[in-house]
Amino acid sequence: MTIIELFKKLLQFKSITPDDAGTFEFIDEYLGNEWECIVSDYEDVKNRFYYKKFNNKNQHLCFGGHIDVVPAGSNWDTDPFEPLEKDGQIFARGAQDMKSGVAAFLYACKHTEYFDGTLSILLTSDEEGDGIHGTVIALEDLKKRNFLPDYAVIAEPTCEKVFGDSIKIGRRGSINGYLTLQGIQGHAAYPERAVNPIHLISTILPNIASHRFDNGDESFSPSVLTITDIRAGLQVTNLTPDKLNLMFNVRNSTKTNQESIKDFIDSEFKNIDYTFRMTQSSYPFITSASSKMVKKINDSIYKTVNIRPQYSTAGGTSDARFFSRYGSDTIEFGVINDKIHSINERTSINEVENLTKVFSNLIEDF
C-alpha cells in the first residue's frame, strides 16, 4: 500500500467525533503484530497508543494526532467521505485536518527498520470535540506506566503558503471570562428609579475591548481581551433590564494568566455590582528553538524540500498542549492549513508525499 492509498483509505472512514467508524481496527491491522498497543478508551472515546522498542536506549519519540473529523456539512461538490483525486489534489473531509498527517506518520513508522530508542504513535477520536477524554487520558495512563515520550510531533496542518514554510513550536493558552452586571429593573420612562447595567458598562467598554495584557515577545503575539457576547434586556423598548451578561476570551501568552486578568476586571468594575468567573481550556507552552526536537524537524524539512521553516505559536489550540504539559518537547508540523473544516476540504498529493519523507528523514536522523 502506497502512502496515497493509505491516505485515501483513512479518508473513507466517517469518523465524526467521537466515532472512529472502524479506523482503529484498520490501523491495528495495518501496523501489524510488530507494534504493541495500549488501549485507553473512555466512555465513547477511543484512544490508542502504538509503540515499538527498537532497543533499550532511553529515547522516546512519539507522533500524535487524531482520527476524528468535524461534520462534513452540505454543498460539497462530491461525497466528502469518498476521496476524489483531481488535478493533483485529494478532496475529502479530514484531508488537511488531519488524516494527511496521520497517514504520513503511520507510513513512516511502519516502514522504519531501525530507530535508536522507542518509536510511538498516539491517536484519539476526541480532538475535534471537547478533547477532555482523548489524548490527555492516554497521556495520564502513560504517566502511570512511566512511559511518557521525551519528544512529540503533532501532525496538525501548520504550513501557510508553501509546504515547509512554518512549524509551531508552541501555542497560546485560552482563557474564557463570564461577567454579570447587576442592575435594577424599571420602566424606561422613569430611569431615575432603575439602575441600567447597559449604561453602567457603556463607559467601561472602551477600556476593556481589545485590551492588551502584555506586549508579546519573539514567540507570542500580545494577549488581547476579545469580547465575544453581550446580552441584556427582554427585547422591548419600555423596560430597563436588571442584568447584563458579557463573555470574553483571551488567547494568552506565558506573560498573562488568570490572576492578572482578574485584577484588571476588578479594577475596571470596582464601583459596580457584578459577579465574575473564568475558565481555562488550555495553557500556553513553548518549546525552545534550540531544543533537539526543533532542530531535528527543521533539518528534516530542509533536507526534504530545501526550506527553512518559520517558527510560530499562532492559531487555536491542539493536543500539543497536553504533550507539553506532560513534559515532552513538542512541535507541530503538517500540510498547508487553508481549507480545514471547510466545504470541499482538500490537500495535495505532493504535500502528503513530502510530509511522509519529512517524518521518515526525522526518524532516520534523530
Disulfide bonds with the S-S distance in Angstrom:
none
